[in-house]
Amino acid sequence: MLNSLRIFFSRKPVIVAVLLFALYVLGGFFALPAIIKWQVEKQVPAQLGHPISVGDVRFNPLLFRFEVDDLALSDPDGQPLLGFKHLLVDFELRSVIDRAWTFAEARLEAPVVHLALDRNGRHNFAALIERLPESEPAAEDAGLPRFVVRRVALSDGRVDFSDQLLDQPLVAHIEPMVIEIDNLSSLPGQAASYRLSAHSAADESVETSGELALSPLASQGRLTLNGVQVTTLVRSLPRLLAIDAPAGKADLSAAFDLALDAGGSLSGSV
């Protein structure tokens, strides 16, 4: 038995196959993450003029799991734009069978987005968007790529917003934000179940849950707003019309069923 195994593993095709597999594993675990980190931190500042830092990058070539820690993107002046603590993308090999990109999970932990309007009405992402390469116009009949994501999760999200256009600048903080989607798919006739919740520093909250289909685009569910400060809602209206800001809080709850057809027409009910 041992002699047979020794003879088998001494064959040239077997040796070549073992060496190729070893190179694949070593390249996946060590070389690929290092190259991705190096290229991102080099190309983003060079092409877009925005500094970026990336923590650990990991890839498991056996399980096809890709992970990134502690990414942070800033503007040219060093002011933060966006970032996250942890990203996980878990790819499934059954994509070959399903004839669609299939992922077991896509998870984003502690993402942060900083949105700001300056006194000229220009937002802080404008310079980044202007330097993005222009994409080729898509064909009219081109739809979404075929994909299925069994589980999409966003946890501990935060959005910081400031509006310097007002005489008294408006600053708002939304935290935490949670998004959960099961069976998100671009395949025709398939709908995902979703849930979103977010809270503000002023103890305001928004929650929505229901179903979401991408092909064609449609959603139905329920939206609930609790404790929304009416003053916050009307703060930006003086740019459009003169109005005295009322006091108090507002609660709202509504069911909706909306759909967008191929021509871009919206229909449905609220």
DONUSE-954985 format. One record per residue: x, y, z of N, C-alpha, C, O in turn. Coordinates in steps of 0.02 Angstrom, whole numbers, plus 32768, in hexadecimal, padded with zeros to 4 digits. Layout:
BEGIN
XYZXYZXYZXYZ/...
This chain:
BEGIN
80297FC48000800080008000802B803F80008022806C7FD7/805B8043802F8088807C803280B180827FF380BF80B97FDB/80C580487FD880EC80487F9A80C380657F6080DD808B7F37/808380537F5E8057806C7F29804F80B87F2E805080DC7EFC/804680D07F6C803F81187F77807F813D7F63807C81737F46/80B8811F7F7480F9813E7F64810181437F18811981757EFE/80EC810F7EF680F1810F7EAD80C181437E8F80D381677E60/808481477EAC805281757E92806A81BE7E99806681E57E6A/808381D07ED5809882157EE280DB82267EC280EE82617EC0/80FD81F47EA8813C82037E86813382107E3C816382227E19/80F582087E2480E882157DDD80EA82617DD080D582897DF9/810482727D96810E82B87D8580CC82E07D8380CA83177D9F/809682C67D65805782ED7D65803E82FA7DAC8023832F7DBA/804782C97DD9802F82D27E1E805A83077E40803F83317E64/809B83057E3680C783367E5580B6837C7E3D80B483AB7E64/80AA83837DFB809883C47DE0805683DD7DFD804F84177E0E/802583AF7E037FE483C27E1E7FEA83D87E667FCC840A7E7A/801283B47E8E801B83C67ED4803D840A7EDA802A84337F04/807084167EB0809384567EB2806484907E9E806584C57EBD/803C84857E6A800D84B97E557FDA84C87E8C7FC885027E98/7FC184947EAD7F91849D7EE37FB184C37F1D7F9184EF7F3B/7FF084B27F2D801384D57F63801D851F7F528015854A7F7D/802E852D7F13803785727EFE7FF485987F017FF285D27F15/7FBF85767EEE7F7D85957EF17F6A85A67F387F5285DE7F46/7F7585777F667F6485837FAD7F8E85BB7FCB7F7485E87FEB/7FD085B87FC07FFD85EB7FDB7FEE86307FBC7FEE86637FDF/7FE186307F7A7FD0866F7F5A7F90868D7F737F8A86C97F7D/7F5D86617F7F7F1D86797F987F2186937FDF7F0486C87FEE/7F44866F80097F48868380507F7686BF805B7F6786E98086/7FAC86C480367FDE86F780457FE9872B800E7FE88767801B/7FF487157FD0800587447F9B7FCA87707F877FD287AD7F83/7F9087537F7A7F5787797F627F4287B07F937F3987E97F7D/7F3A87A27FD57F2887D980037F5B881180047F49884C8006/7F9C880080027FD0883380037FCC885E7FC47FD5889B7FC8/7FC0883F7F8A7FBB88657F4B7F7F88937F4B7F8488CD7F36/7F45887A7F647F0988A37F657F1388E07F927F0289187F7F/7F2E88D67FCE7F3A890D7FFC7F6A89407FDE7F5D897D7FE1/7FA089297FC07FD289557FA27FB4897D7F697FBF89B97F65/7F8E895D7F3C7F73897F7F027F3C89B17F157F3989E87EF9/7F11899F7F467EDD89CE7F5B7EFC8A0D7F797EE98A447F67/7F2C8A047FA67F4B8A3E7FC77F778A667F977F878AA07FA5/7F8A8A487F5E7FB38A6C7F2C7F878A8C7EF77F918AC77EE6/7F578A677EDC7F318A7F7EA27EFC8AB27EB37EF08AE17E8D/7EDA8AA97EED7EA48AD97EFE7EBF8B207F057EA28B4D7EE7/7EF58B2C7F2C7F0F8B707F2E7F298B887EEB7F218BC37ED9/7F488B5C7EC47F648B707E837F2E8B817E517F348BB27E2C/7EF98B597E4E7EC58B637E1C7E8F8B947E327E758BBA7E09/7E7E8B937E737E468BBC7E8B7E5B8BF67EB77E328C217EC7/7E9A8BF77ECC7EB18C2F7EF57E978C2E7F3C7E998C627F5D/7E808BF57F547E658BEF7F987E8E8BBA7FBD7E948B827FA6/7EA98BCB7FF77ECF8B99801E7EA18B6380397E678B70804B/7EBC8B26803C7E968AEE80557EC58AC1807D7EFF8AB9806B/7EAC8AA580B37ED38A7580DA7EAB8A3580E27E6E8A3780EA/7ECE89FD80E07EAE89BC80E57ED38994811A7F108991811A/7EAE897581487ECD894B817B7EDF8907815F7F008903812B/7EC988D2817F7ED8888E81687EAB887B812E7E6F888B812D/7EC7885980FD7EA2883B80C67EAF87F080C87EE887DA80CB/7E7987C980C67E80878080CA7E55875F80947E1F87768083/7E71872880797E4B870080497E5986B780557E9386A38059/7E248690805B7E2B864880637E1C862780207DE28623800C/7E50860E7FFD7E4585F27FBA7E2185AF7FBB7E0B85977F87/7E1B85907FF67DF785517FFB7DAD855C80077D8385377FEC/7D9C858F802E7D56859E803E7D3B85D880157CFF85E68017/7D6785FB7FF07D5486357FC97D34866B7FF47CFF86867FE3/7D54867A802C7D3E86AF80597D7086E980557DAC86E0805D/7D55872580497D7F876180437D6C8791807B7D31879F8087/7D9F87AB809F7D9387D780D87DC2881380D67DFC880D80C3/7DA8884C80EC7DCF888980F17DBF88AA81337D8488AE8147/7DF288C181577DE988E481977DFF892D81917E2F893C816E/7DDB895881B37DF1899D81C07E0489C481817E3D89D9817A/7DD389CC81557DDE89F6811A7DC58A3C81297D918A458148/7DEB8A6F81147DD88AB5811F7DED8ADF80E27E268ADD80CD/7DBC8B0480C77DC88B30808D7DBD8B7880A47D8C8B8780C5/7DEC8BA480917DE98BEA80A57DEA8C1680677DF98BFF8030/7DD98C5780717DDF8C86803A7E278CA080377E4E8C918064/7E398CC780037E7E8CDE7FFD7E988D0680397ED48D0A8045/7E698D2380607E7D8D49809C7E828D1E80DA7E928D378110/7E758CDD80D27E7A8CB0810B7E3B8CA781337E3B8C848166/7E038CC6811D7DC48CBE813F7DA48C7B812C7DA38C6A80F1/7D8B8C55815C7D708C12814D7D328C1581217D078C41812A/7D2D8BE680F37CF38BE080C87CCA8BA280D97C8E8BA680E6/7CEB8B6980D97CC98B2A80E87CFB8AF680FF7D388AFF80F6/7CE18AC1811B7D0D8A8B81317CE38A5481507CA68A598155/7D048A1F81657CE289E981887D1489C281B27D5189C681A7/7CFA899D81E17D248975820D7D34893181EF7D6C891981F4/7D01891281D07D0C88CE81B67CDD88C0817C7CA288D1817F/7CF888A281487CD1888C810E7CDF884281017D18882C8101/7CA9881C80F87CAF87D580E87C8587C680AB7C4A87D880A7/7CA387A4807A7C7F878B803F7C8E874180397CC8872E8030/7C5A8718803E7C6186CF803D7C4486B47FFC7C0786B17FF4/7C7086A27FCD7C5C868B7F8B7C4E86407F8B7C70861B7FAE/7C1C862B7F647C0B85E47F5F7C1C85C97F1A7C0E85EA7EE7/7C3B858E7F187C4E85707ED97C1185577EB17C1785487E76/7BD785537ED27B9C853C7EAE7B85856F7E7B7B5385647E59/7BA985A77E747B9985D87E407B9A85B77DFB7B7385CA7DCF/7BC685867DF27BCA85637DB17B89853E7DA37B72853C7D6A/7B6B85217DD87B2D84FB7DCF7AF2852B7DC67AC885207D9A/7AF085607DEF7AB8858F7DEC7ABB85BE7DB07A8A85E07DA1/7AF585C07D8D7AFF85EF7D577AF286377D6E7AD6865F7D49/7B0786467DAC7B0086887DC87B35868F7DFF7B44865E7E21/7B5186CB7E077B7F86D67E3E7B5B86CB7E807B2B86EE7E90/7B72869B7EA77B4F86877EE47B7D86917F207BB6867B7F20/7B6286B37F527B8886C27F8F7B6086AA7FCB7B2486B57FD0/7B8386897FF97B62867380367B5386AE80637B2086B08085/7B8186DF80647B78871780917BA1875380797BD7874B805E/7B86878E80847BAA87CD807B7B9C87F680BA7B63880A80C6/7BCF880380E17BC4882481227BF2886081297C2E885C811A/7BD68898813F7BFB88D6814A7BEF88ED81927BB688F781A7/7C2688F581B77C21890881FD7C3C894E82087C71896181EF/7C158975822E7C2889B982427C3C89E682087C718A05820B/7C1389E981D27C238A19819D7C138A6081B57BE58A6B81DC/7C398A91819D7C308AD781AF7C318B00816E7C5D8AF78144/7C008B2D81677BFE8B5B812F7BF68BA2814A7BCB8BAF8173/7C218BCF81337C1E8C1681467C068C3E810B7C2A8C4480D9/7BCA8C5A810F7BAE8C8380DA7BAD8CCC80F17B998CDB8129/7BC28CFA80C57BC48D4180D87BB68D6C809B7BCE8D5F8064/7B8F8DA180A67B838DD580747BA58E14808B7B998E2B80C3/7BD08E3180617BF18E7080757BC38EAB80647B8C8EA2804C/7BDB8EE780717BB28F2380687BA38F32801F7B788F5B8010/7BC68F117FF27BB98F197FAA7B8A8EE27F8F7B7C8EE17F54/7B738EB67FBC7B468E817FA77B698E457F887B498E1A7F6B/7BAB8E417F8D7BD28E0A7F717BDD8DD67FA77BF28DE67FDF/7BCE8D967F977BD78D627FC97C1E8D487FC87C438D517F98/7C318D277FFE7C778D1480077C8D8CD87FDD7CC88CC77FDC/7C5E8CB87FB97C708C817F8C7C778C997F447C878C717F18/7C6C8CD97F377C6B8CF37EF27CAE8CE87ECF7CB08CD27E96/7CE58CF97EF27D278CF27ED27D378CAA7EC27D568C9B7E8E/7D238C7B7EED7D2E8C347EE17D068C1C7EA47D218BF87E7A/7CC78C307EA07C9C8C1A7E697CB58C367E277CB38C137DF4/7CCE8C737E277CE68C927DEA7D238C6E7DCE7D2F8C6F7D92/7D4B8C4E7DFA7D888C2D7DE37D7E8BE37DD47DAC8BC17DBE/7D418BC97DE07D348B847DCE7D358B7B7D837D1D8BA77D5F/7D528B457D6A7D538B3A7D227D0D8B307D067CE38B107D26/7D028B4C7CCC7CC08B457CAC7CB88AFF7C917CE58AE47C70/7C7E8AE27C9E7C708A9F7C857C4F8AA27C417C308AD47C2F/7C578A6C7C1C7C378A687BDA7BEC8A657BE37BD48A427C10/7BC68A877BB97B7D8A847BBE7B658A3C7BB57B798A197B86/7B398A277BE17B2089E27BDE7AEE89DA7BA57ACA8A097B93/7AEC899F7B8A7ABA89917B567A7489967B757A6A89887BB0/7A4489A87B4B7A0089B47B6579E289747B8379BC89787BB3/79F4893B7B6779D688FD7B7F7A0088DC7BB479EF88A57BCC/7A3888FC7BC87A6388DE7BFB7A4288E67C3F7A30891E7C53/7A3B88B17C637A1D88B37CA67A5288A77CDB7A8E88AA7CCE/7A3B889A7D177A68888B7D4D7A8B88487D417A6D881B7D24/7AC988417D567AE987FE7D527AC387CD7D7F7AA587E17DB0/7AC5878E7D6D7AA1875B7D937AC8874D7DD47B0287387DD1/7AA887597E0D7AC9874B7E4D7A9687397E827A5B874A7E7D/7AAE87157EB47A8687037EEE7AB2870B7F2C7AEA86F17F2E/7A9A872F7F5E7ABD87367F9D7A8E871C7FD47A5A87397FE1/7AA286E47FF27A7686C580247A6886F280607A3186F2807B/7A9B871880747A94874280AF7ABD878280A77AF9877F809C/7A9C87BB80AC7ABD87FC80AC7AB1881C80F07A7888208107/7AE6883281107ADF885081537B0B888D815A7B47888B8149/7AEF88C281737B1488FE81867B04890D81CE7ACA891281E1/7B38891381F87B2C891E823F7B55895982597B8A8968823F/7B39897A828C7B5C89B282AD7B7089E8827C7BA68A058282/7B4589F7824B7B548A2B821B7B4B8A7082397B248A7A8268/7B6E8AA1821C7B688AE682347B6B8B1681F97B958B0D81CC/7B3F8B4881F97B3F8B7C81C77B428BBF81EB7B188BCE8215/7B758BE781DA7B7B8C2B81F57B6B8C5C81BC7B8A8C598187/7B3C8C8A81C97B278CB981957B2B8D0081B07B148D0D81E8/7B478D2D81887B488D74819B7B378D9F815F7B4E8D918127/7B0F8DD3816B7AF98E0081367B0E8E47814A7AF18E658177/7B428E6081287B5D8EA381387B398EDA81127B4A8F158119/7B078EC980E97AE38EFC80C37AB58F2680F07AA58F5E80DF/7AA18F0981287A738F2C81557A998F5F817F7AD58F57818C/7A748F9381957A938FC481C17AAC8FA382017AE28FB2821A/7A848F75821A7A998F4B82537AA48F0582377A748EE1822B/7AE48EF0822E7AF28EB0820E7ACC8E76822D7AC58E71826A/7AB38E4B82027A8F8E0F82197ABF8DD5821C7AE18DC581EB/7AC38DB582557AEE8D7A825F7AC28D4182797A9E8D4982AA/7AC68D0882587A9E8CCE826D7ACA8C90826E7AF78C888245/7ABC8C65829E7AE08C2682A57AAD8BED82A77A808BED82D0/7AB58BBE827A7A8A8B8382787AB38B46828D7AE38B34826C/7AA18B2882C57AC78AF082E17A9F8AD083197A858AF38344/7A9A8A8E831A7AB68A5E82EA7A858A5082B07A498A5B82B7/7AA08A3982797A788A25823F7A8389DA82337ABB89C28233/7A4C89B782297A4F896E821E7A26895D81E079EE897481D9/7A44893581B47A21891D81787A2B88D281737A6488B98178/79F688AE816979F98865816179CE88518125799388638121/79EB882C80F679C7881680BA79D587CB80B17A0F87B680B2/79A187A580A779A8875D809B7995874E805379608763803A/79C18729803179B587127FEC79AC874B7FBB797C874E7F95/79DB87797FBC79DC87AF7F8B79F187937F477A2487727F42/79C987A07F1479D687807ED379C087AE7E9A798F87D37EA0/79E687AB7E6379D387CF7E2679AF87A17DF5799D87B67DBE/79A387637E09798187347DDD793787477DD87919875B7E0A/791987407D9E78D387547D9578A4872E7DC378AB86F27DCE/787487537DDF784087357E07785487237E4E782C87057E72/789187347E6478A687247EA878A787627ED378C187977EBE/788B875D7F0F788887957F3D78AD87857F7D78AC874C7F95/78CD87B77F9978F287B17FD878CA87CF801078A287FD8005/78D487B6804C78B687D6808778EB880280A7792687EF80AB/78D7883D80BE7908886C80D978ED888E811878B1888F8126/791C88A9813E790C88D28179794089088181797C88FA817D/792B8945818C7958897D8197794189A481D4790589B181DC/797089B681FF796089E0823879998A11824379D48A00823A/79888A4E825779BA8A81826479A18AB0829A79648ABB82A0/79CF8ACA82C179BE8AF782F879EC8B3482F57A248B3082DD/79D28B6D830D79F98BAA830E7A0D8BBB835579F38B9E8385/7A3A8BEC835B7A4F8C02839D7A178C2383C37A198C298400/79E28C3A839F79A98C5B83BF79728C2983D079398C3C83DC/79848BE883D279548BB383E4791D8BAB83B078E68B9683C0/792C8BBD837178FE8BB1833B790E8B6C831D79478B548322/78DD8B4D82FF78E98B0B82E278C18B0082A3788A8B1C829B/78DC8AD8827778B98AC3823A78C28A77823478F98A5D823C/788C8A568224788E8A0D8219786489FC81DD782D8A1781D3/787D89CF81B4785689B7817C7868896E816F78A08959817A/78378949815978428902814B781088EC811577DC890B810C/782188B880F177F588A080BD781A8875808C78488850809E/7806887A804C782488528017784088807FE1782588B67FD4/7876886A7FC2789888917F8E78A988647F5478CB88317F5D/789388767F1878A588527EDB78CC88817EAE78BD88BD7EAC/78FE88677E8B792888907E607918888A7E16792988B67DEF/78F988537E0278EB88477DBC78A4882C7DB3789A87EF7DB6/787388587DA7787788A17DA4787A88BF7DEB786C889D7E1C/788C88FF7DEE789589217E2F7851892E7E4F7826894F7E33/784989117E8B780A89197EAF7816890E7EF9784388E97F0C/77EE892F7F2277F589277F6B77B289317F8B778A895C7F77/77A589097FBE776989127FE7777B8905803077A588DB803F/775A892A805C7769892280A2774A895980CB7716897480BA/776B896981027751899B8131778989C8814877C189B18154/777A8A09814E77AA8A3B8165778F8A5D81A377548A7081A6/77B98A6481D677A58A83821577D98AB6822B78148AA6822E/77C38AF3823977ED8B27825577D48B37829B77988B3F82A5/78018B3B82CB77EE8B49831078168B83832C78538B858325/77F48BB2834C78158BE88370783D8C178345786E8C34835D/782A8C208305784F8C4C82D978448C9582ED780C8CAB82F5/787C8CB982F778778D00830A785D8D2982CF787E8D2B829B/78248D4982D778078D7182A178368DAB8290783B8DBE8256/78588DC682C278868DFD82B578BD8DE8828578D08E0F8259/78D68DAB828D790B8D92826078F18D8C821879168D9B81E9/78B38D76821078978D6C81CE78928DAD81A7789B8DAE816A/78838DE581C978768E2381A578B28E5381A778AD8E8B818F/78EA8E3C81C379248E6881C8793C8E80818379518EBA817D/793A8E55815179538E68810F79208E8A80E379318EA280AD/78E18E8C80F878AD8EAA80CF78B58EF580C3789F8F0C808F/78D28F1C80F278DA8F6480E478FF8F7380A378F98FAA8089/79268F43808879468F4E804779128F50800F79208F6A7FD9/78D78F33801B78A48F307FE8786A8F607FF5784E8F7C7FC6/78588F69803578218F95804678288FA9808F784A8F8880B6/78078FE080A0780A8FF880E577D98FD18110779E8FCB80FF/77F28FB6814777C78F8E817377E38F9081B978208F8C81C3/77B78F9581EA77CC8F92822F77D18F49824377A38F228239/780A8F37826178148EF2827477E68EDF82AE77EC8EFE82E3/77BA8EAF82A6778F8E9A82DD77B58E6D830D77EA8E5382FD/77988E64834877B68E38837A77918DF5837977608DEC8354/77AB8DC683A177898D8683A977AB8D4E838477DF8D568365/778C8D14838977A58CD88368776F8CBA833C77348CC78345/77858C91830C77568C7282DE77628C2782DB779B8C1082DA/772C8C0282D9772E8BBA82CF77088BAA828E76D58BCA827F/77218B79826977018B68822A77088B1D821F773D8B00822C/76D48AFF820676D78AB881F476AF8AAE81B476778AC681AE/76CD8A8C818376AB8A83814376BF8A40812476F78A29812B/76908A238101769D89E880D876A689FF809076868A2F807B/76D189DD806B76DE89F1802676E689B47FF976FA897E8010/76D689BE7FBA76DE898B7F8676F089AF7F4676C489CB7F25/773089B07F34774989D97EFC776D89AD7ECA778B897B7EDB/776B89C37E8B778C899D7E5577A489CE7E2077848A017E13/77DC89BD7E0177F889E67DCA77FB89BA7D8C781B89857D8D/77DA89D07D5677DA89A77D1A781889B57CEF784189DF7D00/781D89917CB7785989977C8D786189DD7C70789989F27C60/782A8A027C6A782D8A467C4F783E8A7A7C8378438AB57C73/78458A657CC278568A947CF7781A8AB47D1878218AE47D3E/77DE8A9B7D0A77A18AB77D2877948A957D6B77968A587D71/77868ABE7D9D77788AA67DE1772E8A9E7DEB77078ACA7DD9/771A8A667E0776D48A5A7E1776CF8A387E5A76FF8A1C7E73/76938A3C7E7876898A1B7EB8765D8A447EE576398A707ECF/76618A347F2576378A567F56765C8A5C7F9876888A347FA8/76498A8F7FBF76628A9A800376268AA58030762F8AAF806C/
